[in-house]
Amino acid sequence: MNVSNKSRWYWFNVMRRIDLLEGEELISELEDRIEDIRNKKLDKWGRFQKMIQRLEHLIVETKFKPKQKGREYDVFYIPRSGDGRVALFGLSNVGKSTLMNAITNTDVKTSHFFHTTKTALAGTCEINNLKIQIIDVPGFLDFKEDWAISRQIVRVARTCDESF
């Protein structure tokens, strides 16, 4: 195995090990990996020297990372208003935003491309003296790689009286 493949394999294993670690556990594991590289005398090769630098940088970032505040702004949070709440829920580029513009007289951006709507947007429609809040959410299956967004889309849909 040449140096390039060896360093890639080692880096992959390091990242796999530290993927879910935080705080002191992460720092301890990173220090162990640096010590392991030095014990195996791999730090003489340039690729492993750069790997040690990256790991040391991760240690510094972890030690001096400022405490994160709670969520300051949730782009999917829409306060409830009106007598009812309906979500326009579906695939991307099927006309959810166009329908919302037509029935609520809002000016939601539309286009012929995927992922035009990236956050939840709201408008109000009045029918027979009933105010119904219409919520346009991004295409659900478009974010299958990013489950955080998909979870928020489902969360918004669950707060509604109906979903179409």
NORPESUL-V566325 format. One line per field, one symbol per residue. ss: DSSP state (~ for helix, > for strand, _ for the rest). phi: phi as a letter, one per 20 degrees, with the letter a starting at -180 (. if undefined). psi: psi as a letter, one per 30 degrees, with the letter a starting at -180 (. if undefined). Layout:
ss: ???
phi: ???
psi: ???
This chain:
ss: __~~~~~~~~~~~~~~~~____~~~~~~~~~~~~~~~~~______~~~~~~~~~~~~~~~~~~____________________>>>>>_______~~~~~~~~~________________>>>>>>>__>>>>>>>___~~~~___~~~~~~~~~~~~___>>_
phi: .ffffffffffgfffffegdeblffffffffffffffffelefeegfffffffffffffffffdfffeeffebdfeecffbnebccdecrffmdofffffgfedlecffcaedfmfedcfccbccdclmdededdddfgfffdffdffffffffffffeefbcc
psi: kleeeeeeeeeeeeeeegegllbeeeeeeeeeeeeeeeeghfgfkeefeeeeeeeeeeeeeeegkkkkllkekjffkjkklaflkkkjkalkhfgeeeeeeeffhlikkllgllhekflkkllkkkkhgkkkkkkkllkeffhfeifeeeeeeeeeefflelk.
